[in-house]
Amino acid sequence: MTGAANGMAENPILLAAGGTGGHVFPAEALAAELLRRGHRVGLVTDTRGKGFGQGLPELPLYRIPAGTPSGRSLPGKLMSIVEIARGVFASLTLLGLTRPVAVVGFGGYPALPLLLAARLRKIPIVIHEQNAVLGRVNRLVARFAARIATSFPATHFLPEQAVVTVTGNPVRPAILSAADVPYTAPDQALRLLVLGGSQGARVLSDVVPAAFAALPAEMRKRLRLVQQCRAEDLERVRTAYMQAGIQAETATFFSDVAQRLAVAHLVVSRSGASSTAEIAVIGRPALLVPYAHAMDDHQTANAQALAQAGGAVVIAQDKFTPERVAAAFADLLGDVAQLTDMAAHARSVGRPLAAQALADLVERVAAEHRQAAAAVQTVSKDHSVKRTAA
């Protein structure tokens, strides 16, 4: 179903996101899919937001005030509430000018003012939750959302009355292309990819090199390692691998993560929403280390969802020691059949069509809104005709 074919192209669909890539990536994936279907799309973020919409420069980007009250002092919380109120008023004006048929929120406080304004304007709201735990902002608006789209079949803190559709978490086009590469069991070389999220992870730099150094010499010789590190950790990580006789490539950022995921025999990673979705879509076995201080411990919930499917081993950060990790590596890398099974299990829960499924849901909500508005107009005309006749 396309927007142009169904008369939906004249009014836009507004997507609200901001903050981390975990919110921005799925929003941009949905925007691209809606554009492909002929819809008008607008992007909304806060005045501080950077990066949102860079991949879709042809789309209008609206910036509104927003505050983040979590974790701040009382004066800071009060200022944030004032900023949110300013954002609601700005959003009401924006909604009056654009007259969208639906508003889609991807979590994070930059989305909150627009969602509250949409509620006041009686514009239908769809929220998308990337994690296995409903985020704070999504929790605030969930009770009046027309639909909630989730990435995981089991998502914590959903309201009982919520209308929920499991769409999955949309991933980047490069990941979808890499998903066509089948998993190849290790033969001689053991290719490992170590990722710490968008900012790297100090614990991976502290523990992983020592764990690999503790492996038997024959296994160390077979390792072909790629690791993302923080800039301040690069030199010591390189030195540690060199001293252990391990062939390793380290960098603060890899622009070709999708291709590196596709050739990896094992992935070591944090378990943010985007990371777990990408690992599952490509279908690679993983050792996951949830970030211990993530809001509502959502990374542990994400990791456990993949582990329960059989696609990952999870080690909590407080138990992520060189000895424990070395034992896990030896077990995984020494069992080709286990790695192959894990890859298949991970792929089985991947949702490569998440962007399409989310776009289908948004279109249904927009169509229902249009039908309801048309019915109201028809009733109003009927009443007007009767009054005139009288």
HELIX and SHEET records of a PDB file:
HELIX    1   1 GLY A   21  ARG A   36  1                                  16    
HELIX    2   2 LEU A   74  THR A   98  1                                  25    
HELIX    3   3 TYR A  109  ALA A  111  5                                   3    
HELIX    4   4 LEU A  112  ARG A  121  1                                  10    
HELIX    5   5 ARG A  136  VAL A  141  1                                   6    
HELIX    6   6 ALA A  142  PHE A  144  5                                   3    
HELIX    7   7 PRO A  173  ALA A  178  1                                   6    
HELIX    8   8 ARG A  202  ALA A  213  1                                  12    
HELIX    9   9 ALA A  217  ARG A  222  1                                   6    
HELIX   10  10 ALA A  231  ASP A  233  5                                   3    
HELIX   11  11 LEU A  234  GLN A  243  1                                  10    
HELIX   12  12 VAL A  257  VAL A  263  1                                   7    
HELIX   13  13 ALA A  273  ILE A  282  1                                  10    
HELIX   14  14 MET A  295  ASP A  297  5                                   3    
HELIX   15  15 HIS A  298  GLN A  308  1                                  11    
HELIX   16  16 GLN A  317  LYS A  319  5                                   3    
HELIX   17  17 PRO A  322  LEU A  333  1                                  12    
HELIX   18  18 VAL A  336  SER A  348  1                                  13    
HELIX   19  19 ALA A  354  ALA A  389  1                                  36    
SHEET    1   A 7 LEU A  61  ILE A  64  0                                        
SHEET    2   A 7 VAL A  41  ASP A  46  1                                        
SHEET    3   A 7 ILE A  13  ALA A  16  1                                        
SHEET    4   A 7 ALA A 102  GLY A 105  1                                        
SHEET    5   A 7 ILE A 125  GLU A 129  1                                        
SHEET    6   A 7 ARG A 147  THR A 150  1                                        
SHEET    7   A 7 VAL A 164  VAL A 166  1                                        
SHEET    1   B 6 GLN A 247  ALA A 251  0                                        
SHEET    2   B 6 LEU A 223  GLN A 228  1                                        
SHEET    3   B 6 LEU A 190  LEU A 195  1                                        
SHEET    4   B 6 LEU A 266  SER A 269  1                                        
SHEET    5   B 6 ALA A 286  LEU A 288  1                                        
SHEET    6   B 6 ALA A 312  VAL A 314  1                                        
END                                                                             
